[in-house]
Amino acid sequence: MLAPSLALLTSLSTLVCCTLPAILITLGMGAALSSLTSNFPQLIWLSSNKPLVFGGSLTLLCAAWGVRYLTRNMPCPADARAANACARLRALGGWVLWIGFGVWAIGAFSAFILPKLLA
């Protein structure tokens, strides 16, 4: 469950770096974006290094998928309660991983494709 959660966290950073500023500017909230970047100057670094942010998050997503794939046939504990918890966590980890890929795709679209469509 740690690998999918870490991958989801990094894919959320792609939304913060690239999608959030685009949405704020589109909605006419430039002052809010200015305030946000003055309080969190790290957003400017994230935005200026988009390929690094997206490449790193995609690498972590793929690594989490690899860990999930390699451990797909590992046995759960023999205890019934522990086996139920194991099965629930595996299912939840799968959903978290797919949500992470979806969030990454949304961020990649808004960072790399949408600006070219609007230009």
C-alpha positions as CSV (number, residue, x, y, z in Angstrom):
1,M,0.0,0.0,0.0
2,L,3.0,2.3,0.5
3,A,4.1,2.3,-3.2
4,P,0.7,3.2,-4.6
5,S,0.2,5.9,-2.0
6,L,3.6,7.4,-2.7
7,A,2.8,7.3,-6.5
8,L,-0.5,9.0,-5.9
9,L,1.2,11.7,-3.8
10,T,3.7,12.4,-6.6
11,S,1.0,12.5,-9.3
12,L,-0.9,15.0,-7.1
13,S,2.1,17.2,-7.2
14,T,1.7,17.4,-11.0
15,L,-1.8,18.8,-10.5
16,V,-0.4,21.4,-8.1
17,C,2.4,22.4,-10.3
18,C,0.6,22.7,-13.6
19,T,-3.2,22.3,-13.5
20,L,-3.9,24.5,-10.5
21,P,-2.2,27.6,-12.0
22,A,-4.0,27.0,-15.4
23,I,-7.3,26.7,-13.7
24,L,-6.8,29.8,-11.5
25,I,-5.7,31.9,-14.5
26,T,-8.7,30.6,-16.6
27,L,-11.1,31.5,-13.9
28,G,-9.6,35.0,-13.7
29,M,-8.0,34.5,-10.3
30,G,-4.5,35.8,-11.2
31,A,-4.3,37.6,-7.8
32,A,-5.0,34.4,-6.0
33,L,-2.3,32.6,-8.0
34,S,0.1,35.5,-7.2
35,S,-0.7,35.2,-3.5
36,L,-0.3,31.4,-3.7
37,T,3.2,31.6,-5.4
38,S,4.4,34.3,-2.9
39,N,3.4,32.1,0.0
40,F,4.7,28.9,-1.6
41,P,7.6,29.8,-3.9
42,Q,8.3,26.1,-4.5
43,L,5.4,26.1,-7.0
44,I,7.5,28.3,-9.3
45,W,10.3,25.7,-9.3
46,L,7.8,22.9,-9.9
47,S,6.2,24.8,-12.8
48,S,9.6,25.6,-14.4
49,N,10.7,22.0,-14.1
50,K,7.6,20.3,-15.5
51,P,9.4,17.5,-17.4
52,L,11.4,16.6,-14.3
53,V,8.3,16.5,-12.2
54,F,6.2,14.5,-14.6
55,G,9.1,12.1,-15.4
56,G,9.7,11.5,-11.7
57,S,6.1,10.9,-10.9
58,L,5.7,8.6,-13.9
59,T,8.7,6.7,-12.8
60,L,7.2,6.2,-9.3
61,L,3.9,5.2,-10.8
62,C,5.5,2.6,-13.0
63,A,7.6,1.4,-10.0
64,A,4.4,1.1,-7.9
65,W,2.8,-0.8,-10.7
66,G,5.8,-3.1,-10.9
67,V,5.7,-3.8,-7.2
68,R,2.0,-4.5,-7.4
69,Y,2.6,-6.9,-10.3
70,L,5.4,-8.8,-8.7
71,T,3.5,-9.2,-5.4
72,R,0.1,-10.1,-7.0
73,N,0.4,-13.8,-6.1
74,M,1.8,-13.5,-2.6
75,P,-0.2,-15.3,-0.1
76,C,-2.3,-13.5,2.6
77,P,-2.0,-14.6,6.2
78,A,-3.9,-17.8,7.3
79,D,-5.8,-15.9,10.0
80,A,-9.3,-15.0,8.6
81,R,-9.3,-11.4,9.9
82,A,-5.8,-10.8,8.6
83,A,-6.6,-12.4,5.3
84,N,-9.7,-10.1,4.9
85,A,-7.5,-7.0,5.7
86,C,-4.9,-8.2,3.3
87,A,-7.5,-8.6,0.5
88,R,-9.0,-5.2,1.2
89,L,-5.6,-3.5,1.2
90,R,-4.7,-5.1,-2.1
91,A,-7.9,-3.9,-3.6
92,L,-7.5,-0.4,-2.2
93,G,-3.9,-0.3,-3.4
94,G,-5.1,-1.1,-6.9
95,W,-7.6,1.7,-6.8
96,V,-5.1,4.1,-5.5
97,L,-2.7,3.2,-8.2
98,W,-5.2,3.7,-11.0
99,I,-6.4,7.0,-9.5
100,G,-2.7,8.0,-9.5
101,F,-2.4,7.2,-13.2
102,G,-5.6,9.1,-13.9
103,V,-4.4,12.2,-12.0
104,W,-1.1,12.0,-13.8
105,A,-2.8,11.9,-17.2
106,I,-5.0,14.9,-16.3
107,G,-1.9,16.8,-15.2
108,A,0.0,15.8,-18.3
109,F,-2.8,16.9,-20.6
110,S,-3.2,20.3,-18.9
111,A,0.6,20.9,-18.8
112,F,1.7,19.7,-22.2
113,I,-1.2,19.3,-24.6
114,L,-3.8,21.9,-23.6
115,P,-1.4,24.9,-24.0
116,K,-0.7,23.8,-27.6
117,L,-4.4,23.4,-28.3
118,L,-5.2,26.9,-27.0
119,A,-2.3,28.6,-28.7
